[in-house]
C-alpha cells in the first residue's frame, strides 16, 4: 500500500518533530485543512504501512499523535513513495469543483473516496465552494442520487474554472487536473485516447488556419479549458448567444476552422 500525498506530508512533519512532545491533531488539522476524523483515518493508513515495514507505529493519545515508538531511520523513504503532489486545502477544493463541473456524479461518499477525507471535511469543503461560486452569481446544489452540480451563467462558471486552472498552475498541480479531465472524457466518450494530445492537434490545425501562434506557445491551460468546455457541453451546459452574436461568429475564419475540425472528428 502506498501513502497518499497528504499522508506522506504527515510522515514528513512527524519525522521533523521526533523526540519532542506529541503533535496536536488540531494543529495538524489546521495545517492540512482537513477534519480531525480525516487525520484519524490517515494515522491508521500510515500505521498499516509502518507495520508492513516493521518500524513501529504511531499512537493517538489525548488527541495528539505520539511518534516516539517509531524507528525513524527507515521511515523517510516511505514518505517518498506517495502518489501525486500534496494538495493544499484550497487546491483540494479547486479539484473538487472541477470534478463537480466536469466529472460523473459527485456525491459525498464519492468525494470522500476520491480525496481520502472524512464526511466532515467534504461538507466543510462544499460549504466553502458554495460561498465562492455564489460571489460569481452561480449556485452549487445537490440532487438525490445525482450528486452536486453547479448552476448559473455558463460564461461565469467557465471563468471560475479558468481562474482555478491558473491557481493550480501556480502550485504545480496541473497534472492532477489533466488526469481528472482525461478520466472524465474517457468515461463520457468510451474512447481510450489521449484527449490532451487530441486538443493539441486541433489547436495546431487552428493556428495553421488562422495564421497565428497564440495557444501552443503557452503552458497548456488552453488545452485543458477546451476539455472542460467539451465536458460542460456534453453535459448540457452551453453558452447561449443571441442571433446577432451567432451571425458575427459564424462569419469569422476562426469559426470556419473549428467547424472544419469538428466535421473531421465526426468522420473519424
DADA-V84046 format. One line per field, one symbol per residue. ss: DSSP state (~ for helix, > for strand, _ for the rest). A space follows every 10 residues. Layout:
# DADA-V84046
ss=???
This chain:
# DADA-V84046
ss=___>~~~~~~ ~~~~~~____ __>>~~~~~~ ~~___~~~~~ ~~~~~~~~~~ ~~~_____>> >__>>>____ _~~~_~~~~_ __>_____~~ ~~~~~~~~~~ ~~___>_~~~ ~~~~~___~~ ~~~~~~~~~~ ~~~~____>> >>>___>>>> >__~~~~~~~ ~~~~~~~~~~ ___~~~~~~~ ~~~~~~~~~_ ____~~~~~~ ~~~~~~~~~~ __________ ~~~~~~~~~~ ~~~~______ __~~~~~~~~ __~~~~~~~~ ~~~~~~~_
